[in-house]
Amino acid sequence: MGKGRFSLNYVREIKKLLLEIFKNSKMVGCGISRLKTMDPSFADGDDYCIVINLSEPLSDESYPVVFMNVQVLYKVVGKIYPQKK
């Protein structure tokens, strides 16, 4: 695997800042992944990205697709429920 532009620790800090700003009731999770894992069409596939998981699609409101030079992807995964034991 190649080397991306940003370290994982840098992207973790950016994720914290983004979560302080981005508040939406449809967000069910947030993580970090490699761009090529999420979308092979990205040229800089070795870069990290922030992935925001949503219960349903966002409305037409504008949300950042790049935050402090880090790509932000939005993925609709549905509602999240606790596992039954």
C-alpha positions in Angstrom: 0.0 0.0 0.0 1.4 3.4 -0.9 1.7 6.5 1.2 -1.2 9.0 1.3 -0.8 12.7 1.8 -2.0 12.7 5.4 -1.1 10.5 8.4 -3.8 8.5 10.1 -3.3 10.6 13.3 -3.9 13.8 11.3 -7.1 12.5 9.9 -8.3 11.4 13.3 -7.9 15.0 14.6 -9.8 16.3 11.5 -12.6 13.8 12.2 -12.9 15.1 15.8 -13.2 18.7 14.5 -15.7 17.6 11.8 -17.9 15.8 14.4 -18.0 19.0 16.5 -19.4 20.9 13.6 -21.4 18.3 11.7 -24.5 17.5 13.8 -27.3 15.7 12.0 -30.0 13.3 13.3 -29.5 11.1 10.3 -25.9 10.3 11.2 -25.5 6.9 12.8 -21.7 6.6 12.7 -18.4 8.0 11.5 -15.2 6.3 10.6 -11.9 6.6 8.7 -11.1 4.5 5.6 -8.9 4.6 2.5 -10.4 6.3 -0.5 -9.8 3.4 -2.8 -11.6 1.1 -0.4 -14.7 3.3 -0.5 -14.5 4.4 -4.1 -11.9 3.0 -6.6 -12.5 6.0 -9.0 -10.4 8.3 -6.8 -7.0 9.0 -8.2 -5.4 9.5 -4.7 -6.6 6.1 -3.5 -4.0 5.7 -0.8 -5.3 8.8 1.0 -7.5 8.5 4.1 -11.0 9.8 4.0 -13.7 10.3 6.6 -16.9 8.3 6.1 -20.1 9.4 7.7 -22.8 6.7 7.9 -26.3 7.9 7.6 -29.7 6.3 8.4 -31.2 7.9 5.3 -30.1 10.2 2.5 -29.5 13.9 3.4 -31.7 16.5 2.0 -30.4 19.1 -0.5 -28.6 21.0 2.3 -24.9 21.4 1.6 -22.5 19.3 3.6 -18.7 19.3 3.2 -17.2 16.8 0.7 -13.8 18.1 1.7 -13.0 19.2 5.2 -9.5 20.7 5.9 -8.2 19.0 2.7 -9.6 15.6 3.8 -12.2 13.9 1.6 -15.6 13.3 3.3 -17.9 10.6 2.0 -21.5 10.0 3.0 -22.8 6.5 3.0 -26.4 5.5 3.6 -26.3 2.3 5.7 -29.8 2.4 7.3 -30.8 2.6 10.9 -28.6 1.0 13.5 -30.0 -1.2 16.2 -28.3 -2.8 19.2 -27.6 -6.5 18.9 -29.8 -8.9 20.8 -27.9 -11.1 23.1 
